[in-house]
């Protein structure tokens, strides 16, 4: 039986989203066109794959059996096409966690990696980048990975980056040469964005007993620094080797005993066959060894 992969893809997206509107949006087609593709597939197979009645969309028993082989068929089609058309295409990589400047690490890797042709973009957070990967809109993602993670994705730790406490020059602890995280219990942790997207800061607050949190939208580094300067009892966390914006009245203080480490990882689809993915992983490994990026001592460091 010859299957139309466009029809198979329409079914897989509808089965994953359980919503025709969202599935149609991923394909940039109308719901009516999506429904026609799935109906044609069902007619070809002679079975109903999706129940459309009631408040939502549900897989039938036949649809549940068909879903995993359908995914494999799409992956095989992607691999066949990639062998011909991807020879000159750059590796598409989305980054997230922009306040902590993920581009610095990728730029350092790309500068040493031979023939690394990367096309860099911006994702909002881990869920949005994961969705883009699963829908084959990008080839890889770079940021902080935390559970839950889809079984179709793989990741590798790239860098454990120490973070400092960033405070106003008027903060009571601003003159200290270094701080233990517990010394910040009486301060307010500034959260630059929704807390559910910044699980590192949430874990830090829970672990070290930071009871007072405040926040607002992430409007960039200058706004972040201005907020810290304007609130003398506030602090936030920032990569130790990343330059602060040139806002007067801001201080960066090392955190020791323990030093919090921010984990950066590369994320990709398990079935990805892009020719440059292995090259990127090799370049990351070389740069990591050269700069000791993944050193961790549980007696000295803290990881959530």
N, C-alpha and C positions, 0 to 999 in steps of 0.2 A: 504494500500500500504506500503510495506517495503522499507524504504530509507536506502541507504548506507551512513553512516556518513562521510566516507572519500570523497565521491563525493560531499556531501553537504558542507564540509569544503573547498574543492577546489573551489566551486562556490562562497562561502562567501568571501574568500580571493581575488578572481579575481574581485568580485563586489566592494570590499573595495579599492583595489589598482587600478582598471581599467587598469591593465597592467599584462599580463600573465607571463612575465619574473619575475617581483617582487613577484607575488603570488607563482609561482613555487619555487622561492628561499626560501620563508618562509617555504615551505614544504620539501625542499631539494629533489625535484624531477625535471625532465626535463619539459620544456614547452609542449612537445608532450604528456607526461604522464598526465599533468594537463588538457590539452585539451580533452584527451580521457575520463577522469573522468567526466568532465562537459558534454561532449556529451552523455555519458551513462546516466547521471542524466536527461538530457533533453529528451532522448528517453523514459526513464521510466515514466516521467511526461507527455509526449506528447506535450510539448511546448518548444519554444526557450526562453532561459533565458537571453542570452547575444548576442548582435550584435558584430561580430568580424570584419566587413568590415571597410574600411577607415583607418584613422591614429591611431585609438585607439579602446578601448573596451567600449561598452555602454550597460546599462541595458535595456532590453525590458520592456514593461508594465507588462508582467507576471513576469519577473525577479524582478522588483521593489516590486510587491506584495509578492513574495516569500522570499525576503531577511530577513525581521524581523522574521517571523516564523522560517526560517532556522537558524538564530542566536539562537533563543530560543531552537530549537531542539539540537543544538550543546552544549548549556549550560546544558540542561537536561542530555545529554550523559556524559558530564564532571562530573556532580554531581553524577550520578550513579556509574561511575568508581571511583570517589574520595571516595565514601562510603566504597569501598572495598580495594583499593590499596594505599590510602594516609594515612592510620592509622599511619605509621611510618616515613612518608616523612617529612624532615625539611621544614620550611617556607622559600621560596626563596625571598630575599629582595635585590633589587639593589639600590645603593645610587648615588647621583650626587651632584655637588657643592663641589668638593673634596678639593679645596683650603681652604674652611671654615670648613673642617674636620667633616663631618656628622657622621663618625664612633664613635666619642666621645660620642655623645648623645645616639646612639643605644647601644654602649657598656655599658653605665651607666644603661640603661633600662634592658638589657639582664642580667646584673650582679645581679639584684634584682628579675627579673621575674622567677618564679618557672617553671621548665620544658619547658623553651623556647628554642626550637631547631631551630636556624636560620642559613641559608646558605646565606652569604653576598656576593654580587657581585658589579661591578662598571658599571654604565651607563654613557653615555657621557653628556646628558642633559635631560630636561623634555620631549621633543618630543621622544627621543630614548627610554626612560624608559616607557612612555605611550604606545608606539608601542609594546614593549615587554610584557606589561601587557595585551593589547588587543589580542595579539597573544598567550597568555597563556604560555609564556616562563618563567615568574616569577609570584610570588603571590602578591608582594607589592613593593612600591618604597618609598624612603625617601629623601627629598630634598626640595627646594623652589618651591612651586606650584603657577602658575600665569595663567591667561586666555590667549588663549582659552583652554578649557579642554573638552575632549570627554564626551558625555552624559553617556557612559558606565562605567565611572570611578567615584569613590567617594574619598574624602580626608578629613582629620581632622588635624587641627592645633595642633602641638606638642609643639613647643617652640618658644618664641620670644627672640632672643639672641642679647644683646647690642654689637655694634662694636666700635672699637677704630680707630683713625687715625694712620697709620704707616708711619714714616718719617725717613729720614737720620739724623744722629746726626748733620749734617751741614745744615739742613733745617732752614730757618729763624725763624720758630716757635718751634723748637725742645726743647727749654727750658721751654715752657709753661706748667703749671701743668694740664691744660685742655684746650680744644678748643670748640668754637661754630662752627658748620659746615660752616657758612658763612665766617669765617675767612680764609677758604681755597680757596677762589675764585681766588686768584692770583697764586695758585699752579697748578700743572699738575696732573690729576688723572690717575694713572697707572692702566690699564685694563689687567689682566692676562688671555687673551683669547678673542675670538670673542665677540663683544659687544652685538650681538643679543642673545647670550646664558647667558649673565650676566645682566639681566634686573634690578636687584637691583642697580648696579652701574650706569646704565643709568638713572634710576629714581632719584638717589641721585644727579647726575650731573645736571639734568634738574631742580630739585626743589631748589637746593642751589646755582645755578648760576655758576657752575664750567664749564668754557668755553673751557678749554684746556685739551684734553685727549691724552694719548699715551698708547701703548700696544704692546703685543707680545704673543707668545704661552705660555700656562700654562705648565711649565716644572718642577713644584714642588716647595716646600716651599723655599729651598735654593736659587734657581734661582730667585724666587719672591723677597726675601730679598736682594739679590745681586743687582737686578735692582733698588730697592729703594735707597740703599746705594750709588750706582753709579750716581744717578741723584738728587742733593741736592734740586731741586725745585719740586720734585715729592712727591706724597703721595698715599696711597691706604687704604682700609678698611679691618679690620681683627677682628675676634671675641675677645671680651674683656678678656675672661677667658682662651683663648687658648695660650699655650706657643709659643713664636716666635722661629724660628730656631736660632742656636748659631752663627749668623753672626755678627761680630763686627761692631759697628757704626749704629745700627738700634734702633729706639725709638718707643714706643707705647704710645699714648696720648689719654686719655678719651675724648669722645665727649659728650657735655652737651648742654642743652637749644636750641634744643632738642637732645635727644639721639637717633640715628638711631637704629632700631631693625630689625634684619634679621629673617624672618619667616621660620621655618622648619615645614613640614607637612608629614604625612604618606598618601600614595596614593595606592588605590587598586581597583579591579574590583567590581562593584556592585553585581555581581552574584557569587562572590568567596565564596566557602564553606569550605576552608581549616580549619581544627580543631584548628590551632594555631593562626588564625587571631584575633579572639576575645580575646585570651589570651594576644597577643601583644598589642592590643588597651587598655586592662585593665591595663597592666604593664606601658604603657606610661602615662595613666591618673594618676596612683598612683605616679609615679615619678614626673610628672608635678605638682601635688598638693604639694608634699613634698618640691620641690625646687622652687615653685612659677614661673614656666616657662612661663605662659601665662599672666602675669601681664602687663597691658598697661594703661598708663595715657596720654590722648591726649594733656594735658598741659605740659607734661614733655618729651614725646617720639614722634618719627616720624616713621610712616610706609608708604611705597609707596602704 
